[in-house]
Amino acid sequence: MIPIADFDQPFVLETLQMTDDGSGGRIESWSPLTTVWAKVIPQSGNEAPVADALRSELTHQLILRYRGTLKPTMRLTGTGRILEITAVFDGRRPMRWPVCHCREVPLQ
């Protein structure tokens, strides 16, 4: 069992909305669903060359206090970060908390 005090970082769970732009393309926007509390566990970090510059990539594991449906098409925002959900472990496993593997998106 994870102590409730370990869930110390608030995030907004967002879902992707696609709308037609009227000229055959689509516009991407994010809609907030709910606020969740998470325990953040840093996983890895590396740098890769992208367009003649170095870009860092950080990955995290988040354990959430949330019982709804989580999908890899969602993201979490908060604490000055944007985290794309890349994989979700079902909360019915022995941990009893949903676990999300996330990639941190650089702020622009």
C-alpha positions as CSV (number, residue, x, y, z in Angstrom):
1,M,0.0,0.0,0.0
2,I,1.3,3.4,-0.9
3,P,1.0,6.1,1.8
4,I,-1.5,8.8,0.7
5,A,1.1,11.5,1.5
6,D,3.3,10.2,-1.4
7,F,0.7,11.5,-3.9
8,D,2.1,15.0,-3.6
9,Q,2.0,16.5,-7.1
10,P,-1.2,17.7,-8.7
11,F,-1.7,17.3,-12.5
12,V,-4.5,18.0,-14.9
13,L,-5.5,15.0,-17.0
14,E,-6.2,16.2,-20.5
15,T,-7.7,14.5,-23.6
16,L,-6.9,15.3,-27.2
17,Q,-9.7,16.9,-29.3
18,M,-9.4,17.0,-33.1
19,T,-11.5,19.5,-35.1
20,D,-11.7,20.1,-38.9
21,D,-10.0,23.4,-39.9
22,G,-12.3,23.9,-42.9
23,S,-9.5,23.4,-45.5
24,G,-9.0,19.6,-45.2
25,G,-6.7,19.7,-42.2
26,R,-7.3,19.2,-38.5
27,I,-6.7,21.4,-35.4
28,E,-5.3,19.7,-32.3
29,S,-6.4,21.0,-28.9
30,W,-6.4,19.6,-25.4
31,S,-9.5,19.6,-23.0
32,P,-9.1,19.2,-19.3
33,L,-10.9,16.2,-17.7
34,T,-10.0,16.3,-14.1
35,T,-7.2,17.0,-11.6
36,V,-5.3,14.0,-10.3
37,W,-2.7,13.6,-7.6
38,A,0.4,11.6,-8.5
39,K,3.6,10.1,-7.1
40,V,6.3,10.9,-9.7
41,I,9.2,8.5,-10.1
42,P,11.9,9.7,-12.6
43,Q,12.9,6.9,-14.9
44,S,15.5,8.0,-17.5
45,G,17.0,10.9,-19.3
46,N,19.1,11.3,-22.4
47,E,20.1,13.8,-25.1
48,A,19.7,13.3,-28.8
49,P,20.8,15.5,-31.8
50,V,17.8,17.1,-33.5
51,A,18.2,19.7,-36.2
52,D,21.8,20.5,-35.3
53,A,21.0,20.9,-31.6
54,L,20.8,18.7,-28.6
55,R,17.3,17.8,-27.3
56,S,16.9,16.3,-23.9
57,E,14.3,13.6,-23.2
58,L,13.1,12.7,-19.7
59,T,10.8,9.8,-18.8
60,H,8.8,9.3,-15.7
61,Q,6.5,6.8,-14.0
62,L,3.5,8.3,-12.4
63,I,1.3,6.4,-9.9
64,L,-2.1,8.1,-9.8
65,R,-5.0,8.4,-7.4
66,Y,-7.5,8.1,-10.2
67,R,-10.0,5.3,-11.0
68,G,-11.3,6.3,-14.4
69,T,-10.1,5.3,-17.9
70,L,-6.6,6.3,-18.8
71,K,-5.3,6.0,-22.4
72,P,-2.0,6.6,-24.1
73,T,-3.7,9.4,-26.1
74,M,-4.0,11.5,-23.0
75,R,-1.5,13.8,-21.3
76,L,-0.9,15.2,-17.8
77,T,0.0,18.9,-17.3
78,G,1.1,20.6,-14.1
79,T,4.0,21.6,-12.0
80,G,5.4,23.4,-15.0
81,R,5.5,20.3,-17.2
82,I,3.7,18.5,-19.9
83,L,3.8,14.7,-19.7
84,E,2.6,12.5,-22.6
85,I,1.2,9.2,-21.5
86,T,3.0,6.4,-23.5
87,A,1.7,3.4,-21.6
88,V,-0.8,2.6,-18.8
89,F,-0.9,-0.3,-16.5
90,D,-4.4,-1.3,-15.3
91,G,-5.3,-0.5,-11.7
92,R,-6.6,-4.0,-11.2
93,R,-3.1,-5.3,-10.8
94,P,-1.7,-5.9,-7.3
95,M,-0.6,-2.3,-6.9
96,R,-4.2,-1.1,-7.0
97,W,-3.2,2.2,-8.4
98,P,-3.0,3.1,-12.1
99,V,0.6,3.5,-13.3
100,C,1.4,5.7,-16.3
101,H,4.7,5.7,-18.2
102,C,5.2,9.2,-19.5
103,R,7.6,11.2,-21.7
104,E,8.2,14.9,-20.7
105,V,7.5,17.3,-23.6
106,P,9.7,20.4,-23.7
107,L,7.8,23.6,-23.1
108,Q,7.9,25.9,-26.1
